[in-house]
Amino acid sequence: MNTTNTGKMQYHFSILALLSIFFFFIRVGFADDNTVKFDENYVITWGNDHVLSLNQDTEIQLSMDKSSGAGFGSKLSYGTGFFTMRMKLPDKDSAGVVTAYYLTSKGKKHDELDFEFLGNREGKPISLQTNVFAGGVGNREQRVILWFDPSADFHNYRILWNQHQIVFYVDDIPIRVFKNNTNIGVGYPSQAMKIEVSLWDGDSWATDGGQTKINWSMAPFKAHFQGFDISGCPKTDSNNNNNNNEDCFLPKHWWNSEKYWTLDSKQKTDLKNVRKIYMNYDYCSDRNRYPVSPPECLINS
């Protein structure tokens, strides 16, 4: 790599790092979501003896060792929303360890929106993988290298989901957009989904394609979570009618307003920089898997 490209990468790295710090302090200074207690909106779903409540139930620690990982999920399903989780990932040697934060419905033809943090050897960068499932069809992975150490402190990871677009954010910086392209036959998540969080053994695939294994001498691996308020449209009907989501598309929900139908100019620039500098895998560019580019890739390019 020549010195000009190195300088450009360092410049963009600094800009994104400063933006992350700025938005972090904005959140800390003005948001009150960290006062919401865990059990108001969430329940432990597995690995109960690997879950620890901290700070008067406003912070949860999940741990993983050879015997088990752990997870928790929302009590309700949601039809649209702007979802946020504050997370601090396992530190030091976390190769093979997966920390996941995602939305998912049930059934074979399920919808799903994924954040998956893929651990690595100490000193090596952690990859963040996103994926989108619609009607049971996924295989839309994208990966970026985070421009900060996600194990050093809490950061905000957010998913905007309305009838126009899905946006994945890291500290309010968009890292991925998936537009609603049902008009050209591309599936788009429309089923009510629950929020799920888990810490689990991804030894077989997560780091270097499964070649780098978990160092169990570093166990237990610990991840921390805050911010248990939920900005979403709850689906509470007794029949769990996931196909009747019209009420969740109404403009009375602030994340459905026109402001959230597309990125603004600054967000578009931030997204472009992330994709240019930090993206290290995009299914749209994988010709071994997709000799013909998927239609959403062509239209979004």
C-alpha positions as CSV (number, residue, x, y, z in Angstrom):
1,M,0.0,0.0,0.0
2,N,1.5,3.4,-0.9
3,T,1.8,6.3,1.5
4,T,-1.0,8.3,-0.2
5,N,-3.5,5.5,0.4
6,T,-2.2,5.0,3.9
7,G,-2.7,8.6,4.7
8,K,-6.3,8.5,3.3
9,M,-7.1,5.5,5.5
10,Q,-5.7,7.2,8.6
11,Y,-7.7,10.3,7.8
12,H,-11.0,8.5,7.4
13,F,-10.2,6.3,10.4
14,S,-9.7,9.5,12.5
15,I,-12.9,11.1,11.2
16,L,-15.0,8.0,12.0
17,A,-13.4,7.6,15.4
18,L,-14.2,11.2,16.3
19,L,-17.8,10.8,15.1
20,S,-18.1,7.7,17.3
21,I,-16.8,9.6,20.3
22,F,-19.1,12.5,19.6
23,F,-22.2,10.5,19.3
24,F,-21.2,8.4,22.4
25,F,-21.1,11.5,24.5
26,I,-24.4,12.8,23.0
27,R,-26.0,9.5,24.0
28,V,-24.5,9.5,27.5
29,G,-25.3,13.2,28.1
30,F,-28.9,13.3,26.9
31,A,-30.4,9.9,26.6
32,D,-32.3,8.3,29.5
33,D,-32.6,4.8,28.0
34,N,-30.0,3.4,30.4
35,T,-32.4,3.8,33.3
36,V,-34.8,1.2,31.9
37,K,-34.5,-2.1,33.8
38,F,-33.8,-5.3,32.0
39,D,-37.0,-7.1,33.0
40,E,-39.3,-4.4,31.8
41,N,-38.9,-5.5,28.2
42,Y,-36.6,-8.6,28.2
43,V,-36.3,-12.1,29.6
44,I,-33.5,-14.6,29.8
45,T,-33.9,-17.2,27.1
46,W,-31.1,-19.7,27.8
47,G,-28.0,-20.1,29.9
48,N,-29.5,-18.7,33.0
49,D,-26.5,-19.5,35.2
50,H,-24.3,-17.6,32.7
51,V,-26.3,-14.3,33.1
52,L,-25.5,-11.6,35.7
53,S,-27.5,-8.5,36.4
54,L,-25.6,-5.4,37.3
55,N,-26.2,-1.8,38.2
56,Q,-29.7,-2.3,39.6
57,D,-30.8,-4.4,36.6
58,T,-29.8,-1.7,34.1
59,E,-26.9,-3.8,32.8
60,I,-26.6,-7.5,31.9
61,Q,-23.5,-9.6,31.6
62,L,-23.5,-12.7,29.5
63,S,-20.7,-15.2,29.9
64,M,-19.5,-18.2,27.9
65,D,-17.3,-21.2,28.8
66,K,-17.1,-24.7,27.6
67,S,-20.3,-25.7,29.3
68,S,-22.6,-23.0,27.8
69,G,-23.1,-19.5,26.5
70,A,-26.2,-17.4,27.2
71,G,-28.9,-15.3,25.7
72,F,-31.9,-13.0,26.3
73,G,-34.8,-11.7,24.2
74,S,-37.6,-9.3,24.1
75,K,-41.0,-10.2,25.6
76,L,-42.9,-8.8,22.6
77,S,-42.6,-8.9,18.9
78,Y,-42.4,-5.7,16.9
79,G,-43.6,-4.8,13.4
80,T,-41.3,-1.9,12.7
81,G,-39.0,0.3,14.8
82,F,-35.6,1.9,15.5
83,F,-33.9,-0.5,17.8
84,T,-30.8,0.2,19.9
85,M,-28.5,-1.9,22.1
86,R,-25.5,-0.6,23.9
87,M,-22.8,-3.3,23.9
88,K,-19.3,-4.0,25.2
89,L,-17.8,-7.1,23.7
90,P,-15.5,-9.8,25.2
91,D,-11.9,-8.5,25.5
92,K,-8.5,-10.0,24.8
93,D,-8.4,-13.3,22.9
94,S,-12.0,-13.8,21.7
95,A,-11.3,-15.7,18.5
96,G,-14.3,-18.1,17.7
97,V,-16.6,-16.2,20.0
98,V,-19.8,-14.7,18.5
99,T,-21.8,-11.9,20.1
100,A,-25.1,-11.5,18.3
101,Y,-27.8,-8.8,18.4
102,Y,-30.6,-9.4,16.0
103,L,-34.3,-9.3,15.2
104,T,-36.0,-12.5,14.1
105,S,-39.4,-14.0,13.5
106,K,-40.3,-17.7,13.8
107,G,-40.8,-20.5,11.2
108,K,-39.0,-21.8,8.1
109,K,-39.8,-18.7,6.1
110,H,-38.6,-16.4,8.8
111,D,-37.4,-12.8,8.6
112,E,-34.2,-11.7,10.4
113,L,-31.9,-8.7,10.7
114,D,-28.4,-9.6,12.1
115,F,-25.5,-8.0,13.9
116,E,-22.9,-10.7,14.5
117,F,-19.6,-9.7,16.1
118,L,-16.9,-12.2,15.2
119,G,-14.1,-12.4,17.8
120,N,-10.4,-12.5,17.0
121,R,-7.0,-13.0,18.5
122,E,-5.9,-10.2,20.9
123,G,-4.6,-7.3,18.9
124,K,-6.4,-8.2,15.7
125,P,-9.6,-6.4,14.6
126,I,-13.1,-7.7,15.3
127,S,-15.3,-8.1,12.2
128,L,-19.0,-7.0,12.3
129,Q,-21.2,-9.1,10.0
130,T,-24.7,-8.1,9.1
131,N,-27.2,-10.2,7.3
132,V,-30.8,-9.8,6.1
133,F,-33.3,-12.6,5.8
134,A,-36.7,-12.2,4.1
135,G,-39.1,-15.1,3.8
136,G,-36.4,-17.6,4.9
137,V,-34.0,-16.4,2.3
138,G,-30.7,-15.0,3.6
139,N,-27.1,-15.3,2.4
140,R,-26.8,-11.5,2.2
141,E,-23.7,-11.2,4.4
142,Q,-21.6,-8.1,4.6
143,R,-18.6,-7.6,6.9
144,V,-16.8,-4.5,8.1
145,I,-13.8,-4.1,10.3
146,L,-14.7,-1.8,13.2
147,W,-12.6,1.4,13.5
148,F,-12.4,1.2,17.3
149,D,-12.0,-1.5,20.0
150,P,-15.5,-2.6,20.7
151,S,-14.3,-4.4,23.9
152,A,-12.9,-1.2,25.5
153,D,-16.2,0.5,26.1
154,F,-19.9,0.5,25.3
155,H,-21.1,1.5,21.8
156,N,-24.5,1.9,20.3
157,Y,-25.6,-0.6,17.7
158,R,-28.9,0.3,16.0
159,I,-31.3,-1.1,13.4
160,L,-33.9,1.1,11.6
161,W,-36.7,-0.9,10.1
162,N,-39.6,0.7,8.3
163,Q,-41.5,0.0,5.1
164,H,-38.9,2.0,3.0
165,Q,-35.5,0.8,4.2
166,I,-33.5,-1.1,6.8
167,V,-30.3,0.7,8.1
168,F,-27.7,-0.8,10.3
169,Y,-25.8,1.8,12.4
170,V,-22.7,1.9,14.6
171,D,-22.8,4.9,16.9
172,D,-25.2,6.6,14.5
173,I,-22.9,6.0,11.5
174,P,-24.7,3.9,8.9
175,I,-22.7,0.9,7.8
176,R,-25.4,-0.8,5.6
177,V,-28.7,0.0,3.9
178,F,-31.2,-2.5,2.5
179,K,-33.9,-0.8,0.6
180,N,-37.4,-2.1,0.0
181,N,-37.2,-3.4,-3.5
182,T,-40.3,-5.7,-3.5
183,N,-41.4,-3.9,-6.8
184,I,-38.6,-5.9,-8.6
185,G,-39.2,-9.2,-6.7
186,V,-36.7,-8.8,-3.9
187,G,-37.9,-10.1,-0.5
188,Y,-38.3,-7.5,2.3
189,P,-38.8,-8.3,6.0
190,S,-42.4,-7.8,6.9
191,Q,-43.1,-10.2,9.7
192,A,-43.2,-9.2,13.4
193,M,-39.9,-10.0,15.0
194,K,-38.5,-10.3,18.5
195,I,-35.1,-8.9,19.6
196,E,-32.6,-11.5,20.5
197,V,-29.1,-11.2,22.1
198,S,-26.7,-14.1,22.6
199,L,-23.1,-15.0,23.3
200,W,-22.2,-18.3,21.7
201,D,-19.5,-20.7,20.3
202,G,-18.9,-19.9,16.7
203,D,-15.6,-21.8,16.6
204,S,-16.5,-23.7,13.4
205,W,-16.8,-20.6,11.2
206,A,-16.4,-17.2,12.9
207,T,-12.7,-16.5,12.8
208,D,-10.6,-17.1,9.6
209,G,-13.4,-19.4,8.3
210,G,-13.1,-21.6,11.4
211,Q,-9.3,-22.1,11.1
212,T,-8.7,-20.0,14.3
213,K,-10.2,-21.8,17.3
214,I,-11.4,-20.7,20.7
215,N,-8.7,-20.4,23.3
216,W,-10.6,-21.9,26.2
217,S,-7.9,-20.9,28.7
218,M,-9.3,-17.3,28.3
219,A,-12.8,-18.4,29.4
220,P,-15.2,-17.2,30.7
221,F,-15.8,-14.7,27.9
222,K,-18.0,-11.9,29.0
223,A,-20.1,-9.4,27.0
224,H,-22.1,-6.5,28.6
225,F,-25.3,-4.9,27.5
226,Q,-27.2,-1.7,28.4
227,G,-30.1,0.3,27.0
228,F,-33.2,-1.8,27.5
229,D,-35.8,0.6,26.2
230,I,-37.4,-0.3,22.9
231,S,-38.6,2.1,20.2
232,G,-40.7,-0.3,18.3
233,C,-44.3,-1.0,17.2
234,P,-45.4,-3.9,19.4
235,K,-47.5,-6.7,18.0
236,T,-49.7,-7.9,20.8
237,D,-52.6,-9.7,19.1
238,S,-53.4,-13.0,20.5
239,N,-53.1,-14.8,17.2
240,N,-49.6,-13.4,16.5
241,N,-50.8,-12.4,13.0
242,N,-47.4,-11.5,11.6
243,N,-48.8,-10.8,8.1
244,N,-51.0,-8.0,9.3
245,N,-48.5,-5.3,10.0
246,E,-50.2,-2.2,8.5
247,D,-50.6,-0.4,11.8
248,C,-46.9,-0.5,12.3
249,F,-46.3,1.4,9.0
250,L,-48.4,4.4,10.1
251,P,-46.7,7.8,10.4
252,K,-47.7,8.1,14.1
253,H,-44.5,6.1,14.7
254,W,-41.7,8.6,14.4
255,W,-39.3,6.1,12.6
256,N,-41.9,5.9,9.8
257,S,-41.7,9.7,9.0
258,E,-40.3,10.9,5.7
259,K,-37.0,11.8,7.4
260,Y,-36.3,8.1,7.8
261,W,-37.2,7.0,4.3
262,T,-33.6,7.6,3.0
263,L,-30.2,8.7,4.3
264,D,-29.3,12.4,4.4
265,S,-26.3,13.6,2.5
266,K,-23.9,13.4,5.5
267,Q,-25.1,9.8,6.2
268,K,-24.5,8.9,2.6
269,T,-21.0,10.2,2.8
270,D,-20.3,8.3,6.1
271,L,-21.7,5.1,4.5
272,K,-19.6,5.5,1.4
273,N,-16.4,5.9,3.6
274,V,-17.2,2.8,5.7
275,R,-17.8,0.7,2.6
276,K,-14.6,2.0,0.9
277,I,-12.2,1.6,3.8
278,Y,-13.6,-0.9,6.3
279,M,-15.7,-3.4,4.3
280,N,-13.9,-6.7,3.8
281,Y,-16.7,-8.8,2.5
282,D,-19.8,-8.1,0.4
283,Y,-22.0,-10.9,-1.0
284,C,-22.8,-8.6,-3.9
285,S,-19.2,-8.9,-5.0
286,D,-18.8,-12.6,-4.4
287,R,-18.9,-14.1,-7.9
288,N,-18.2,-17.6,-6.7
289,R,-21.5,-17.6,-4.8
290,Y,-23.4,-15.3,-7.2
291,P,-22.1,-15.5,-10.8
292,V,-25.1,-13.2,-11.5
293,S,-25.3,-10.3,-9.1
294,P,-28.6,-10.4,-7.0
295,P,-31.1,-7.8,-8.2
296,E,-31.0,-5.7,-5.0
297,C,-27.2,-5.3,-5.5
298,L,-27.6,-3.9,-9.0
299,I,-30.3,-1.4,-8.0
300,N,-28.6,-0.3,-4.8
301,S,-25.3,0.3,-6.6
